[in-house]
């Protein structure tokens, strides 16, 4: 889709804000889609804002960010302001890291990560569907396998946003996936049993489900309860996509945090998940998500600092 209408403005994110670390994570997590491009100062990416395919340009200008949204057609002033807010929230521009850093400086694990990754803000997708699909494709699979499934899913069903000389493929929309049969999706993307959950998820979201912003406005307990209503979303997945944050431990990440907490890998990964999750929440409380986020983005350097091997396979 050619996106010929655009509008821009300047953002002043809360300091410290490291643009490169925030939009291009050390662990190779993309901001909105794996096909986005980054040249060291400008990121070109694509997502859905207010349900519309949007091409996004973000350029670092020291303490500020030049932002531009590209759309297929003009929107009202009110819609443009709502899109600006969605994007600002998605890139963590208004988040204050002060309390987290104050806690982390006293923590024997996190004090290393905040030194390595100072200014890295949490980011999120404006759409629940892409976040939920990501969580489902990460379930009980090594990262290599999850990445292969995600790539196939985006390549096969994601819309291409053409803007500013770029062609960026976004995550698929719920509306498009809702029209598929689970067997069709499973065969096309080689995602096995996950296909039935993703199709059911798409149909539920397309029929009407709270947006990321609406979930964020709810009390944390209510937001998580609503997320657990979604097909294929259990405790681990809800912790990944919950805008309030959680401590998402599965059979792979449990090894990392078991080594950090107890100095050893668990005898049986799945049996250790609840114990490790409880310990993370006990140690880091309301900062558990940011702690998780910083740790998994800093595994090579944290391994060296703590003289252990924290590789996440």
DAWOGI-V968240 format. One record per backbone hydrogen bond with DSSP energy under -1.0 kcal/mol. CO is the residue of the C=O (numbers start at 1). NH is the residue of the N-H. If there is no record, write none. Layout:
CO	NH
CO	NH
//
This chain:
1	162
5	71
7	69
9	67
11	65
18	22
19	23
20	24
25	28
29	25
33	36
37	44
41	60
42	39
43	58
44	37
45	56
47	54
49	52
52	49
54	47
55	70
56	45
57	68
58	43
59	66
61	64
64	61
65	11
66	59
67	9
68	57
69	7
70	55
71	5
76	80
77	81
78	82
79	83
80	84
81	85
82	86
83	87
84	88
85	89
86	90
87	91
88	93
89	92
90	124
92	95
93	14
97	101
98	102
99	103
100	104
101	105
103	106
104	107
107	111
109	112
110	114
112	116
113	117
117	120
119	18
127	131
128	132
129	133
130	134
131	135
132	136
133	137
134	138
138	141
142	146
143	147
144	148
145	149
146	150
147	151
148	152
149	153
150	154
151	155
152	156
153	157
154	158
159	170
161	168
162	3
163	166
166	163
168	161
173	177
174	178
176	179
177	180
181	185
182	186
183	187
184	188
185	189
186	190
191	194
192	195
194	198
195	199
196	200
197	201
198	202
199	203
200	204
201	205
202	206
203	207
205	208
211	215
212	216
213	217
219	223
220	224
221	225
222	226
223	227
224	228
226	229
227	230
230	233
234	238
235	239
236	240
237	241
238	242
242	245
250	254
252	255
253	257
254	258
255	259
256	260
257	261
258	262
259	263
268	272
272	276
273	277
274	278
275	279
276	280
277	281
278	282
279	283
280	284
281	285
284	287
285	288
287	291
288	292
289	293
290	294
291	295
292	296
293	297
295	298
298	302
299	303
300	304
301	305
302	306
303	308
//
